[in-house]
Each structure stands twice: as structure tokens, then as C-alpha cells.
Amino acid sequence: MAAVCVDYQCYPKAIGGIEDHMHLLFLLSKNIAIKKIVSEIKSSSSKWIKTQGEIYGDFYWQVGYGAFSVSQSVVPTVIRYIDNQEAHHKKQTFKKEYIGLLKKHKLEYDEKYLWD
């Protein structure tokens, strides 16, 4: 994932996750749309994981994704959050956290489109 980011001049700050989701914090290049870099990261990582054994043969990413900008002042906090995903999600599921984040920031959503 980091290599794909660098290939598109989107320099990674942190990458991590758990079984059901990933977080990537990177500087978005002015030369690529977020949709394109996410597509490239998903495509590349999906191809790679399928080389890691038969157990991953049916692996696929969900169609959607969430993308959020953060100010420079909170980058250290976001890096700590990404680095501590396993402990964090023992307290709260990803789905509950994500919906809470959408509500907190008053972002409209239809839950039937969030998960596939």
C-alpha cells in the first residue's frame, strides 16, 4: 500500500488496520483524485493478498470507502489511532464507530449503502 501511495506522490504517514478494515493516512498529491488512489491501492493490495495463500483466494474489498481530511495539528493523534486499531476496536466495533463519526459531523448517509 505504501509503495502504491509513493508511486502516485501520495506520501504515507501511517497504515494499519484489523480484519475488517484498513486506515491509511497519507498526503494526497494534487495530481491524483482520491477515487483514483483508493482504486489503485485496493487493486494492488487485492492482487498481492491473493498470492499469500489459498485462504485469501476469495478476498475482495468492499466497493465503497471513506475519505476524510485532517489538519496538520491532529496528524500525531491520527497516527496513534491507526497504530492502536486492535486495542481500540476491542472497545467499539468499526461499524458503530464509523456511524458515530458520520453523525458527529452531521454527514448524511443511508446505512444500506455503507456495507457490502
C-alpha positions as CSV (number, residue, x, y, z in Angstrom):
1,M,0.0,0.0,0.0
2,A,2.8,2.4,0.9
3,A,4.5,1.7,-2.4
4,V,1.4,2.5,-4.4
5,C,1.0,5.7,-2.4
6,V,4.6,6.7,-3.2
7,D,4.2,5.8,-6.9
8,Y,1.4,8.4,-7.1
9,Q,3.2,11.0,-4.9
10,C,0.8,10.4,-2.0
11,Y,3.3,10.0,0.8
12,P,2.1,7.7,3.6
13,K,2.3,8.8,7.3
14,A,0.6,5.6,8.7
15,I,-1.0,2.4,7.5
16,G,-2.8,-0.1,9.7
17,G,-6.0,-1.9,10.5
18,I,-7.6,-5.1,11.6
19,E,-9.5,-7.9,10.0
20,D,-12.4,-5.9,8.6
21,H,-10.9,-2.5,7.6
22,M,-7.8,-0.5,6.9
23,H,-6.7,3.0,7.7
24,L,-4.3,4.9,5.6
25,L,-3.0,8.4,6.4
26,F,-1.2,10.0,3.5
27,L,-0.5,13.3,1.9
28,L,-2.8,13.5,-1.1
29,S,-1.0,14.6,-4.3
30,K,-2.5,17.5,-6.2
31,N,-2.1,15.3,-9.3
32,I,-4.5,12.5,-8.4
33,A,-8.1,12.2,-7.4
34,I,-8.8,10.4,-4.1
35,K,-11.1,8.0,-6.1
36,K,-8.1,7.0,-8.3
37,I,-5.6,6.5,-5.5
38,V,-8.1,4.4,-3.5
39,S,-8.8,2.3,-6.6
40,E,-5.1,1.7,-7.2
41,I,-4.4,0.8,-3.5
42,K,-7.4,-1.6,-3.5
43,S,-6.4,-3.2,-6.8
44,S,-2.8,-3.7,-5.9
45,S,-3.3,-4.9,-2.4
46,S,-6.1,-7.3,-3.5
47,K,-3.7,-8.9,-6.1
48,W,-0.9,-9.1,-3.5
49,I,-3.0,-10.8,-0.8
50,K,-4.2,-13.4,-3.2
51,T,-0.6,-14.5,-3.6
52,Q,-0.4,-15.2,0.1
53,G,-2.2,-18.5,0.1
54,E,-5.4,-20.2,-0.9
55,I,-7.2,-19.0,2.2
56,Y,-7.2,-15.5,0.5
57,G,-8.4,-16.6,-2.9
58,D,-11.9,-15.1,-2.4
59,F,-10.6,-11.8,-0.9
60,Y,-12.2,-8.6,-2.1
61,W,-12.5,-5.1,-0.9
62,Q,-16.0,-3.6,-0.5
63,V,-17.0,-1.2,-3.2
64,G,-17.1,1.9,-1.1
65,Y,-14.6,3.7,1.1
66,G,-14.5,6.7,3.5
67,A,-12.0,9.5,2.9
68,F,-11.5,12.3,5.4
69,S,-9.1,15.2,5.5
70,V,-7.3,16.2,8.7
71,S,-5.4,19.2,9.7
72,Q,-1.7,19.0,10.3
73,S,-2.2,19.7,14.0
74,V,-4.0,16.3,14.5
75,V,-1.7,14.1,12.4
76,P,0.1,12.7,15.5
77,T,-3.3,11.8,17.1
78,V,-4.4,10.1,13.9
79,I,-1.2,8.2,13.6
80,R,-1.6,6.9,17.2
81,Y,-5.2,6.0,16.4
82,I,-4.1,4.0,13.4
83,D,-1.3,2.3,15.3
84,N,-3.7,1.2,18.0
85,Q,-6.5,-0.3,16.0
86,E,-6.6,-3.7,17.7
87,A,-6.9,-2.3,21.2
88,H,-9.3,0.4,20.0
89,H,-11.7,-2.0,18.4
90,K,-11.9,-4.2,21.4
91,K,-13.9,-1.4,23.0
92,Q,-16.0,-0.4,20.0
93,T,-16.8,-2.0,16.6
94,F,-15.7,-0.3,13.4
95,K,-19.3,-0.1,12.2
96,K,-20.5,1.6,15.4
97,E,-17.6,4.0,15.4
98,Y,-18.0,4.9,11.7
99,I,-21.7,5.7,12.0
100,G,-20.9,7.7,15.2
101,L,-18.3,9.7,13.2
102,L,-20.8,10.4,10.4
103,K,-23.5,11.5,12.9
104,K,-21.0,13.7,14.9
105,H,-20.1,15.6,11.8
106,K,-23.7,15.7,10.6
107,L,-22.9,13.8,7.4
108,E,-26.0,12.3,5.7
109,Y,-25.8,8.6,4.9
110,D,-28.0,5.7,4.2
111,E,-26.8,2.6,6.1
112,K,-27.8,0.3,3.3
113,Y,-25.0,1.8,1.2
114,L,-22.3,1.7,3.9
115,W,-21.6,-2.1,4.0
116,D,-21.4,-4.7,1.3
